[in-house]
């Protein structure tokens, strides 16, 4: 009977050791999961900050592009006005060189 009790006691101890090891493995696995999850969360925050920075740069670039397009339109309008003035000056020069020349207007 004592031998059987000692045998059962050893088996219980072995089971406790096995359960302890399993518990340690579970705890270690859970800790690794938590560490990875924390790392991923930090990376997600970093990526979100980068996205926010890029969106701010995009907005700034769009504003700069709009300003550039407006200045380009102003330049084109200025060039058109200069061209029209050059045409008028050219016509005045032609008329002053040939004062007897008549001008035909379209539609008359």
C-alpha positions as CSV (number, residue, x, y, z in Angstrom):
1,X,0.0,0.0,0.0
2,X,2.9,2.4,0.8
3,X,4.4,1.6,-2.5
4,X,1.2,2.4,-4.3
5,X,0.9,5.7,-2.4
6,X,4.5,6.6,-3.3
7,X,3.8,5.8,-6.9
8,X,0.7,8.0,-6.9
9,X,2.6,10.8,-5.2
10,X,5.4,10.6,-7.8
11,X,2.8,10.7,-10.6
12,X,1.1,13.7,-9.1
13,X,4.5,15.5,-8.8
14,X,5.3,14.7,-12.5
15,X,1.8,16.0,-13.5
16,X,2.5,19.2,-11.4
17,X,5.8,19.6,-13.1
18,X,4.2,19.0,-16.5
19,X,1.4,21.5,-15.7
20,X,4.0,24.0,-14.5
21,X,6.0,23.7,-17.7
22,X,2.8,24.0,-19.7
23,X,1.8,27.1,-17.7
24,X,5.2,28.6,-18.2
25,X,5.0,28.0,-22.0
26,X,1.5,29.5,-22.1
27,X,2.7,32.5,-20.1
28,X,5.8,32.9,-22.3
29,X,3.7,32.6,-25.5
30,X,1.2,35.2,-24.2
31,X,4.0,37.6,-23.2
32,X,5.5,37.2,-26.7
33,X,2.0,37.9,-28.2
34,X,1.7,41.0,-26.0
35,X,5.2,42.3,-26.9
36,X,4.5,41.8,-30.7
37,X,1.1,43.5,-30.3
38,X,2.7,46.5,-28.6
39,X,5.3,46.6,-31.3
40,X,2.6,46.5,-34.0
41,X,0.7,49.2,-32.2
42,X,3.7,51.5,-32.1
43,X,4.4,50.8,-35.8
44,X,0.7,51.6,-36.6
45,X,1.0,54.9,-34.7
46,X,4.3,55.7,-36.6
47,X,2.6,55.0,-39.9
48,X,-0.4,57.1,-39.1
49,X,1.9,60.0,-38.2
50,X,3.7,59.6,-41.6
51,X,0.3,59.5,-43.4
52,X,-0.8,62.7,-41.6
53,X,2.5,64.4,-42.6
54,X,2.1,63.3,-46.2
55,X,-1.5,64.5,-46.3
56,X,-0.4,67.9,-45.0
57,X,2.4,68.0,-47.6
58,X,-0.2,67.1,-50.3
59,X,-2.5,69.9,-49.2
60,X,0.4,72.3,-49.3
61,X,1.5,71.1,-52.7
62,X,-2.1,71.5,-54.0
63,X,-2.2,75.1,-52.7
64,X,1.2,75.8,-54.3
65,X,0.0,74.3,-57.6
66,X,-3.2,76.5,-57.5
67,X,-1.1,79.6,-56.9
68,X,1.3,78.6,-59.7
69,X,-1.6,78.0,-62.1
70,X,-3.1,81.4,-61.2
71,X,0.3,83.1,-61.8
72,X,0.6,81.2,-65.0
73,X,-2.8,82.5,-66.1
74,X,-1.8,86.0,-65.2
75,X,1.4,85.5,-67.3
76,X,-0.6,84.3,-70.2
77,X,-3.0,87.2,-69.9
78,X,-0.1,89.6,-69.7
79,X,1.5,88.0,-72.8
80,X,-1.8,88.3,-74.7
81,X,-2.0,92.0,-73.8
82,X,1.6,92.6,-74.9
83,X,0.8,90.8,-78.2
84,X,-2.2,93.0,-78.7
85,X,-0.3,96.1,-78.0
86,X,2.5,95.0,-80.4
87,X,-0.2,94.4,-83.0
88,X,-1.6,97.9,-82.5
89,X,1.8,99.5,-82.6
90,X,2.6,97.6,-85.8
91,X,-0.7,98.7,-87.3
92,X,0.1,102.3,-86.3
93,X,3.5,102.1,-87.8
94,X,2.1,100.7,-91.1
95,X,-0.5,103.5,-91.2
96,X,2.0,106.2,-90.4
97,X,4.3,105.0,-93.2
98,X,1.5,104.9,-95.7
99,X,-1.0,107.7,-94.8
100,X,-3.1,107.3,-97.9
101,X,-3.8,103.6,-97.3
102,X,-7.4,102.8,-96.4
103,X,-8.3,100.2,-93.8
104,X,-11.0,97.7,-94.6
105,X,-13.0,96.4,-91.6
106,X,-14.5,93.0,-91.8
107,X,-18.2,93.0,-92.3
108,X,-18.5,96.3,-94.2
